[in-house]
Amino acid sequence: MPRILWDETFSVHNAELDKQHQKWIESINELHEALTSPDLSLLKPIAATSLEAMMQYVRYHFSSEEEYMLAINYPDLAGHKMIHEKFYVQVKGLLCDVKEGRTVLNSEIMKTMTNWLQNHILQEDMKYSRFAAALDR
């Protein structure tokens, strides 16, 4: 799976949230590099550590994003929060599988992270970005 490259199509036109999205993309790219390590003995601990860090970061980011949506009175805040929670549960499930020794393909972890982040920013996050832009008119 190729690295994610940040460009303006990912911008939600909020400097702090864009910075957080960039950090998240950087973390996913680092996870990708770690999971493609030739040392197979490191894969499980790397996957577990990376997923734990990812869970902590998504909680922080989701909280920031939800606070922003509340501040602008975004009408679909509840729906967006539900999407966030479902993803958090999905990542938590992957982490549990890795820690408990169930086979989780590294490609599955990367596909989940990469696809979710890209689709979420480009589809769901753009909704609140367009809403905020309309407020500024």
N, C-alpha and C positions, 0 to 999 in steps of 0.2 A: 504494500500500500504506500503510495507516495506521500511525501511530507506535505503538510498544509502550509501554504504561503499566504500571509496576510496581504490583503490589498483593500482598496477603498470600498469594494462591494460588501465587505464585512462591517463597515462602519455604521454604527447606530446613531452617530452624530452626538455622542456624549463622551467627552474625553476620558472620564474615569472608567466607564463601562467598556469603551474601546480598548483601553489599556488592560483591563482585566481579560477581555477576550484574547488579546495578543498574548498575555501571559499563559492563558489556558492553551492556546495553540502551540506555544513554545513547549509547554509541559507534555502535550501529546506527541510532539516531534521528538522530544527527549525519550519518552517512553518507547516510541518506535525504534529509535537507535538502540536502546537497551535491550529490547526484545529480539533484536536481530543479531545479538552478540553471538560469536562463535562458541563461547563457553556455556554449554547447555546446563551445567550445574548452577549457574547464576540466574537462570530464567525464572524459576519459581520465586526466589526471594526478591528479584527485581520487580516482577509483576506485582507481588503483594505490596511491596513498599510503594511502588508507583500508584497503585490503585488506592491505597490508604491516603496518600498525599492528594490524589485527585479528588477523593471524597471530601476531604477537608476544604480543598479549594472551591469545589462546586458549591458547598454550603455557604462559604463566604461570598462567592460571586452571586449566587441566587439571592441571598439576603440583600446585597447591594442593589441588584436589579429590581427586586420586589419593592424596596424602599423608594427607588426612583419612580416606579410605576405608581405607587401610592401617592407620591408627591405631585405627580401630574394628573392624578385622578383617572388613570387608565381604566377604561370600562371593563376590560377582560382580565383584570388582575387575578381573579379567582381561577380562571381557566389556565392562565400562564403558570400560576403556582402549582396547579395540579400536574402540568407537564413537567415542571422541575422535580416534583416529588417522585413521579414515576421513573424519571431518569436516575435520581439518587438511589432508589430502591434497586434499579437494574445494576448499577455499579456496585452497590453493596452485595448483591447476589453474585456477581463475578468475583469479588474479593473473597467472599465465603467459599466459593468453589475452589479458588486457588489455594486458600489457606488449608482447606480440608482435603487437599490432594486430588480433587476431582479434575479430570482432564478438561482444561480450557485451552483452546488453541490461541496462540498469540495473535493470529490473524483475526480471530473472533473479537478479542479485546480491542485491537486496533480498529477494526471495522465499526464496532459499537461506538467507540469514542469519536472517531473521525466523522462518521456519517451523522451521528447525532449532533455534534457541535456545528458542523457546516449547515445542516438542514435547519437546526434550531435558530441559528443567527439569521440565516438568509430568509427564513419564512416567519417564524414566530417573533423574533426580536425586531424584525423590520416593521411589524405591526405597531408596536409601541413607538418606534422611531418615527413612523409616518404620523401617528397620532400627536406626538410631541411637536413635530414640524408644523402641523396644522394649527396648533396653539400659538405658534410664533408668528403666524401670518396676520 
